[in-house]
Amino acid sequence: MNRRIFLRQGSLTGLSLSVLSLAACSSPAPADRAATPETGPAAPAAEAPEAADFPLLELTLAELQAKMTHGEMTSRGITELYLNRIQALNRQGPKLNAVLLTNPEALALAHALDQERKEGKIRGPLHGIPILLKDNIDTADQQPTTAGSLALAGHKAKQDAFIVQKLRAAGAVVLGKTNLSEWANFRSTRSTSGWSSVGGQTKNPYILDRTPSGSSAGSGAAAAANFCAAAIGTETDGSIVSPASCSGLVGVKPTVGLWSRAGIIPISATQDTAGPMTRTVHDAALLLGPLAGPDPRDPATKAGTGQAAPDYTAFLKTDALKGRRLGVEKGHLTGSSEAVPLLLAALEVLKAQGATIVEVEVEKLTDPLGQAEYDVLLYEFKDGVNQYLATAGAPVKTLADVIQFNTANKDKAMPFFQQEILEASQKLGDLKTPAYQAALKKSHQGARAALDGVLQKNRLSAIVAITNAPARCIDLINGDSGGGPGFSSPAAMAGYPHVTVPMGQAYGLPVGLSFVGAAWQEGPLLGLAYAYEQASKKRAAPEFKGPFVG
């Protein structure tokens, strides 16, 4: 399930498949054009004619690379087009509010990479490709890293995060920073996904008064809206796959340890990871490999030594589903959610591609672990944030300082919701506390045992499920609404890989299909997701339908 909902309920137990209420925040359809799952609601598209005429619309990384290779475009030209689109649609037009700031050095970086290309130096498939980063990822340049918090406004990191070092080495252009749910949505039980005190509220590019979900809300909305070639998000539980699902993207939450977390503002040492958010599986595969690798600053990467594939695109075969056994989460096959018919249709596609489908019940095993997971996050957040702030050179040095800052500046820092989670975390002891050790054993080992058991007992290549329900209304007063199917927590607690790929739309709102597998199985999972993607072709660019919010 979506971690945002988990934090609201405090438990994973008793989740129901509820109906999406379109009337809650969208105007009803007129009599001559009733809203249907096929046509979507009748809200008008935003007045942004350049949105559909964008010359880079839906272009893949390989297509952009080919244009540069053949001399049709330059990295500088591509970067400038993305910057212009951000200028036109992020703060103007539909005012998506997905990008906090663009990198003032982006055009110079792109020009330097063009010069390298002229000299015959091509660093790889990411050479000259503009990428947006979530604003909890350190960059040692003119861009601040804030986690969306006013307490960190203006904070500039002393060095790049490890994955940013790898990204630059691969020749990518760091295009800018995306908005996020403040502190990765680990601040309040009544928080709203996609809102931060630094950046305000990000909107869903499909229907603008719907949540972009998160906390990688800005990365998801920006990639979906073609503000960049691809984006990078981070996840503790649902924060890559949920916004990817709600924005019609491919999202990859890698096995914890495949990508280093050094230089990323943390929540959890055992569950955090960054990952790709792209418009195609092939793009995700291209981005996944170059950023993997061991890092002395992150002990979790030691377990990943030798686990990364040299080239994840090698797994992308259209017949990858043939002869594979897939388990489908039984609890997602029934109920009143608009996502259920999409899952049933997706299963038929999987079968037509040669897969065998068996029903499994993972959630019955993992739902009871929800409170233990939440306890683990509370303990690890305090420890991780204190470690990060101790050497960050930021105005605040501890979690206690952050809480004090928010209290002193509550009108700006907390206009809609408070900081109950920060305060609860601050009250806890260190990671030697027996209560923490017990909670970690229950959630982490329990989730691994559940997934491994189901996969092995049923001889499965992966487990498939609804990633999460269609996007709910943005509600800054009451926070994120609960209910609806979702499947982020089993892989999150276990630290296992999770890939989501678009499987259609309900009332104009995208929904993703999840593929979850065993540790270090990113390659095979991407292969399964690719075969489904190529057979179904469910990705559709957003149209920025109104009404507007804010």
C-alpha positions in Angstrom: 0.0 0.0 0.0 1.0 3.6 -0.3 3.1 4.8 2.6 1.2 8.0 2.7 -1.9 6.0 3.6 0.1 3.8 6.0 1.1 6.9 8.0 -2.4 8.1 8.2 -3.8 4.8 9.5 -0.7 3.8 11.6 -1.3 0.2 10.4 -1.6 -1.8 7.3 -4.5 -3.8 8.7 -8.0 -3.5 7.4 -7.3 -2.0 4.0 -10.4 -1.9 1.8 -10.8 -1.5 -2.0 -12.8 1.8 -2.0 -14.4 3.6 -4.9 -12.7 6.7 -6.3 -14.9 9.7 -5.7 -14.7 11.9 -8.8 -17.3 14.3 -7.5 -15.2 15.3 -4.5 -12.8 17.6 -6.4 -13.8 17.6 -10.1 -16.7 19.2 -11.8 -19.3 16.7 -13.0 -19.4 15.9 -16.7 -22.0 17.7 -18.7 -25.0 15.7 -20.0 -23.6 15.4 -23.6 -20.3 14.0 -22.4 -20.6 11.6 -19.5 -17.4 10.7 -17.7 -16.3 7.1 -18.3 -13.2 5.1 -17.6 -12.4 5.4 -21.3 -12.9 9.1 -21.9 -12.1 10.5 -18.5 -13.8 13.4 -16.9 -15.0 16.3 -18.9 -12.8 18.9 -17.3 -11.1 21.2 -19.9 -7.5 20.9 -20.8 -5.3 23.7 -19.6 -4.6 26.6 -21.9 -1.1 25.5 -22.9 -1.1 24.7 -26.7 2.7 24.3 -26.6 2.2 21.2 -24.3 1.2 19.0 -27.2 3.5 20.6 -29.8 6.7 20.1 -27.8 9.3 18.6 -30.2 10.7 16.3 -27.6 7.3 14.9 -26.5 7.6 11.3 -25.3 11.0 10.9 -26.9 13.0 8.1 -25.3 16.6 8.3 -24.1 17.7 6.2 -27.1 15.8 8.5 -29.5 17.4 11.6 -27.9 20.8 9.9 -28.2 20.2 9.1 -31.8 19.4 12.7 -32.6 22.7 13.8 -31.0 24.6 11.1 -32.7 23.3 12.0 -36.2 23.8 15.7 -35.6 20.1 16.6 -35.7 20.2 18.0 -32.2 22.8 18.9 -29.5 22.6 18.3 -25.8 22.5 22.1 -25.3 19.6 22.4 -27.7 17.7 19.5 -25.9 18.5 21.0 -22.5 17.2 24.4 -23.6 14.0 22.9 -24.9 13.3 21.2 -21.6 14.1 24.4 -19.7 11.7 26.3 -21.9 9.0 23.7 -21.3 9.5 23.9 -17.5 9.3 27.7 -17.8 6.0 27.5 -19.7 4.2 24.8 -17.8 5.7 24.6 -14.3 5.0 28.2 -13.0 2.7 29.3 -15.8 -0.1 27.6 -17.8 -1.3 24.6 -15.7 1.3 25.6 -13.0 2.3 22.1 -12.3 4.8 23.1 -9.6 6.8 20.0 -10.1 10.3 21.6 -10.4 11.7 23.6 -7.5 14.5 25.1 -9.5 16.6 24.5 -12.6 20.3 24.2 -12.6 21.9 27.6 -13.6 24.8 25.5 -15.0 22.7 23.2 -17.1 23.3 24.8 -20.5 27.1 25.1 -19.8 27.2 21.4 -18.8 25.4 20.4 -21.9 27.7 22.5 -24.1 30.7 20.9 -22.5 29.3 17.5 -23.3 28.6 18.5 -26.9 32.3 19.5 -27.1 33.3 16.0 -25.9 31.0 14.4 -28.5 32.7 16.5 -31.2 36.1 15.2 -30.0 34.8 11.6 -30.3 34.3 11.0 -26.5 31.0 9.4 -25.8 30.6 8.4 -22.1 27.6 6.0 -22.8 23.9 6.1 -23.3 23.3 8.9 -20.8 25.8 11.3 -22.6 24.1 14.7 -22.9 20.8 13.5 -21.4 19.0 16.0 -19.1 17.9 14.4 -15.8 15.9 15.9 -12.9 16.7 15.0 -9.3 14.5 14.9 -6.2 15.4 17.7 -3.8 16.7 15.4 -1.1 19.7 14.3 -3.2 22.9 16.3 -2.6 24.5 18.2 -5.5 27.7 20.1 -4.9 26.8 23.1 -7.1 24.6 26.2 -7.0 21.5 24.2 -6.3 20.3 23.9 -2.7 19.3 20.5 -1.2 16.3 21.1 1.2 14.1 18.0 1.5 11.4 20.6 0.9 11.9 22.0 4.4 12.3 25.7 5.2 14.6 24.7 7.9 17.1 23.7 5.1 16.3 26.5 2.7 19.4 27.6 0.9 21.5 24.7 2.2 24.1 23.7 -0.3 25.8 20.4 0.0 29.6 20.1 0.2 29.8 17.2 -2.2 27.6 15.3 -4.7 25.7 12.3 -3.6 27.4 9.1 -4.8 24.7 8.5 -7.4 25.1 12.1 -8.7 28.8 11.5 -9.0 28.0 8.4 -11.1 25.4 10.3 -13.1 27.8 13.1 -14.0 30.5 10.5 -14.8 28.0 8.9 -17.2 27.6 12.2 -19.0 24.1 13.2 -17.9 23.1 16.8 -17.5 21.8 17.6 -14.0 18.8 19.7 -15.1 17.4 20.7 -11.7 15.7 19.7 -8.5 12.1 18.5 -8.2 9.6 19.3 -5.4 8.7 16.6 -3.0 6.5 15.9 0.0 8.4 17.6 2.8 10.9 15.3 4.6 9.8 12.7 2.2 6.3 12.9 3.8 7.7 11.8 7.1 6.5 14.8 9.0 2.8 14.5 9.8 0.0 11.9 10.0 -2.2 14.5 8.2 0.2 15.4 5.4 -0.6 16.0 1.8 1.6 14.3 -0.8 3.5 16.7 -3.0 3.4 19.6 -0.6 6.5 21.2 0.9 7.0 24.5 2.8 9.7 25.3 0.2 7.8 24.5 -2.9 4.1 24.4 -2.2 1.8 21.9 -3.8 2.7 19.8 -6.9 -0.2 18.8 -9.1 -0.9 15.7 -11.1 -0.4 16.4 -14.8 -3.3 14.2 -15.8 -6.0 16.0 -13.7 -4.7 19.0 -11.9 -6.6 18.7 -8.7 -5.5 15.1 -8.1 -2.6 14.1 -6.0 0.7 13.4 -7.7 1.3 11.0 -4.8 4.7 10.7 -3.3 7.0 11.7 -1.8 8.7 11.7 -5.2 5.8 13.7 -6.4 7.7 16.3 -8.4 10.0 13.7 -10.0 6.9 11.8 -11.1 4.9 14.8 -12.4 7.9 16.3 -14.1 8.9 13.1 -16.0 5.3 12.5 -17.0 4.9 16.0 -18.2 8.1 15.7 -20.4 10.0 18.3 -18.4 13.1 16.1 -18.6 14.3 13.0 -20.3 14.0 11.1 -17.0 13.9 11.7 -13.3 15.3 10.2 -10.1 13.2 9.7 -7.0 13.7 8.1 -3.7 11.6 5.5 -1.8 11.2 4.3 1.7 7.8 2.7 1.1 5.9 3.7 -2.0 7.6 7.0 -2.8 8.9 5.9 -6.3 6.3 3.4 -7.4 3.2 5.3 -6.1 3.9 8.6 -8.0 5.1 6.6 -11.0 1.7 4.8 -11.0 -0.3 8.0 -10.6 1.7 9.7 -13.3 1.7 6.9 -15.9 5.4 6.2 -15.5 7.7 3.3 -15.1 9.2 3.4 -11.7 12.0 1.1 -10.3 12.7 0.7 -6.6 15.9 -1.3 -6.6 17.1 -3.8 -4.1 18.4 -1.8 -1.1 22.1 -1.6 -1.7 22.2 -1.6 -5.5 22.3 2.3 -5.5 24.2 4.1 -2.7 22.2 6.3 -0.4 25.2 8.4 0.6 24.4 12.1 0.2 20.6 11.5 0.3 18.6 13.0 3.2 17.4 9.8 4.9 14.4 8.3 6.5 15.5 4.7 6.9 18.9 2.9 6.8 17.1 -0.4 6.0 14.5 0.7 3.5 15.7 3.8 1.7 16.8 3.7 -1.9 16.8 6.0 -4.9 15.6 4.8 -8.3 14.7 5.7 -11.9 11.3 7.3 -12.9 10.9 7.2 -16.7 8.4 7.0 -19.5 9.5 3.5 -20.7 11.0 0.4 -19.3 14.0 0.7 -21.7 14.8 4.1 -20.3 14.7 2.8 -16.8 17.1 0.0 -17.7 19.5 2.5 -19.3 19.5 4.6 -16.1 19.6 1.8 -13.6 23.0 0.3 -14.4 25.4 3.4 -14.6 24.4 4.5 -11.1 24.9 1.1 -9.4 28.0 0.1 -7.5 29.7 -0.2 -4.2 30.3 2.9 -2.1 32.4 3.0 1.1 30.0 5.7 2.5 27.1 3.3 2.3 27.6 -0.1 4.0 24.5 -1.5 2.3 26.2 -1.4 -1.1 28.7 -4.0 0.1 26.0 -6.7 -0.2 25.4 -5.4 -3.8 29.0 -5.9 -4.9 28.9 -7.9 -8.1 25.1 -7.9 -8.2 24.5 -5.1 -10.8 24.1 -6.2 -14.4 26.6 -4.8 -16.9 23.7 -3.8 -19.1 20.1 -4.1 -17.9 18.8 -3.6 -21.5 20.0 -7.2 -22.2 17.0 -8.5 -20.2 14.5 -6.6 -22.4 12.9 -9.3 -24.6 9.4 -9.2 -26.0 9.0 -12.9 -25.2 10.3 -12.6 -21.6 6.9 -13.6 -20.2 6.8 -16.9 -22.1 6.8 -19.9 -19.8 7.0 -17.7 -16.6 4.9 -18.3 -13.6 3.5 -15.1 -11.9 1.6 -14.8 -8.7 -1.2 -12.3 -8.5 -2.2 -10.8 -5.2 -5.6 -12.4 -4.5 -6.8 -9.4 -2.5 -6.6 -7.2 -5.6 -8.8 -9.3 -7.8 -12.1 -8.1 -6.3 -13.6 -5.0 -4.9 -15.1 -1.7 -6.1 -11.8 0.1 -7.0 -11.6 1.2 -10.6 -8.1 -0.4 -10.7 -9.6 -3.9 -10.5 -10.8 -4.1 -14.1 -7.5 -2.8 -15.2 -5.7 -5.6 -13.3 -8.0 -8.2 -14.8 -7.3 -7.0 -18.3 -3.5 -6.9 -17.6 -3.6 -10.5 -16.5 -5.2 -11.5 -19.8 -2.3 -9.7 -21.6 0.2 -11.6 -19.4 -1.4 -14.9 -20.2 -1.5 -14.1 -23.9 2.2 -13.5 -23.8 2.7 -17.0 -22.4 2.7 -16.5 -18.6 1.0 -18.7 -16.1 -1.0 -16.9 -13.4 -1.5 -18.3 -9.9 -3.3 -16.6 -7.1 -1.2 -15.8 -4.0 -1.9 -14.0 -0.7 1.2 -12.0 0.3 -0.7 -9.2 2.1 -2.2 -11.6 4.6 1.4 -12.3 5.6 2.8 -8.7 5.5 -0.2 -6.6 6.6 0.4 -7.5 10.3 3.9 -6.2 10.0 2.8 -2.6 9.4 3.2 -1.2 13.0 6.6 -2.8 13.3 7.6 -1.1 10.0 6.4 2.3 11.3 8.3 1.9 14.5 11.5 1.0 12.6 11.1 4.2 10.5 10.6 6.4 13.6 13.8 5.1 15.1 15.9 5.2 12.0 14.7 8.6 10.9 16.1 10.3 14.0 19.4 8.5 13.8 19.8 9.1 10.0 18.7 12.8 10.0 21.0 13.5 13.0 23.9 11.9 11.2 23.2 13.8 8.0 22.8 17.2 9.6 25.9 16.8 11.8 28.1 17.2 8.8 25.9 18.9 6.3 26.8 22.5 7.1 23.1 23.4 7.3 21.6 26.0 9.7 20.0 23.2 11.7 22.3 20.5 13.2 19.8 18.0 14.7 16.2 16.8 14.4 15.5 18.7 17.6 16.7 21.9 15.8 14.3 21.2 12.9 11.4 20.8 15.2 12.3 24.0 17.0 12.6 25.8 13.7 9.2 24.6 12.5 7.6 25.7 15.8 9.2 29.1 15.7 8.1 29.6 12.0 4.8 27.7 12.2 2.9 30.1 10.0 5.2 29.4 7.0 6.5 26.0 7.9 3.2 24.4 9.1 0.2 26.3 7.6 -1.8 23.1 6.9 -0.4 20.2 9.0 1.9 19.8 11.9 5.0 17.7 12.7 3.7 14.8 14.9 6.0 12.3 13.2 9.1 14.4 13.7 8.2 14.8 17.4 7.4 11.1 17.8 10.8 10.2 16.3 12.6 12.7 18.5 11.3 11.1 21.7 12.7 7.6 20.9 16.1 6.1 21.8 18.9 5.1 19.6 19.3 2.0 17.4 20.5 -0.1 20.3 17.1 0.1 21.9 15.6 -3.4 22.3 12.2 -2.2 21.0 13.9 -1.0 17.8 15.8 -4.3 17.3 12.5 -6.3 17.8 10.6 -4.1 15.4 13.3 -4.4 12.8 13.4 -8.2 13.1 9.7 -8.4 12.8 9.3 -6.2 9.7 12.4 -6.8 7.8 12.9 -10.5 8.3 9.2 -11.1 8.3 8.7 -9.4 5.0 11.6 -11.3 3.4 10.3 -14.6 4.7 6.9 -13.9 3.4 8.0 -12.9 -0.1 10.7 -15.6 -0.4 8.2 -18.2 0.8 5.5 -17.3 -1.7 8.0 -17.0 -4.6 9.7 -20.3 -3.8 6.6 -22.3 -2.9 4.8 -21.4 -6.1 7.9 -21.4 -8.3 7.3 -17.8 -9.3 9.3 -15.4 -11.3 7.5 -12.5 -9.8 4.4 -11.3 -8.0 2.1 -8.9 -9.7 -0.5 -6.6 -8.2 -2.1 -3.1 -8.5 0.6 -0.6 -7.6 -1.9 1.7 -6.0 -5.4 3.2 -6.6 -6.0 6.0 -9.0 -5.0 9.4 -7.6 -7.3 10.9 -5.0 -8.1 14.6 -4.5 -5.5 17.0 -3.3 -6.7 18.0 0.2 -4.5 20.3 2.2 -7.0 20.5 5.0 -7.5 16.8 5.8 -4.4 15.4 4.2 -4.2 12.3 2.0 -7.3 10.1 1.8 -7.1 6.4 2.7 -8.4 3.3 1.1 -7.7 1.6 -2.2 -5.4 -1.2 -3.3 -1.7 -0.9 -3.2 1.4 -3.1 -3.0 4.5 -1.1 -2.1 5.0 -2.3 1.5 6.1 -6.0 1.0 9.0 -5.1 -1.2 9.8 -2.0 0.9 10.0 -3.8 4.2 12.1 -6.6 2.6 14.4 -4.3 0.7 13.5 -6.2 -2.5 13.1 -4.8 -6.0 9.8 -3.4 -7.3 9.0 -2.3 -10.8 5.7 -0.6 -11.8 4.6 -0.1 -15.4 1.4 1.7 -16.7 -1.5 -0.7 -17.2 -4.2 1.8 -18.2 -6.4 4.6 -16.9 -9.5 5.0 -14.8 -11.4 8.2 -15.5 -8.3 9.6 -17.1 -6.1 8.8 -14.1 -3.2 6.3 -14.7 -2.8 3.1 -12.7 0.4 1.0 -12.6 1.0 -2.8 -12.6 3.6 -3.9 -10.0 6.2 -6.6 -10.6 7.9 -7.7 -7.3 10.7 -10.2 -7.1 13.5 -11.5 -4.9 16.7 -9.6 -4.0 18.9 -8.4 -6.9 16.4 -9.6 -9.6 16.0 -6.1 -11.2 17.0 -7.5 -14.6 14.5 -10.3 -14.8 11.8 -8.0 -13.4 12.5 -5.4 -16.0 12.3 -8.1 -18.7 8.8 -9.1 -17.5 7.7 -5.5 -17.3 9.1 -4.8 -20.8 7.3 -7.7 -22.3 4.0 -6.5 -20.8 4.7 -2.9 -21.7 5.3 -3.8 -25.4 2.2 -6.0 -25.6 -0.1 -3.5 -23.9 1.2 0.0 -24.7 -0.7 1.8 -22.0 1.5 4.8 -21.5 -0.3 8.0 -22.6 1.1 11.6 -22.2 -0.9 13.9 -19.9 -3.2 16.6 -21.1 -3.2 18.8 -18.0 -6.9 18.7 -17.5 -8.5 21.1 -15.1 -9.8 22.4 -12.8 -6.8 24.1 -11.3 -5.9 24.1 -7.7 -4.5 27.1 -5.8 
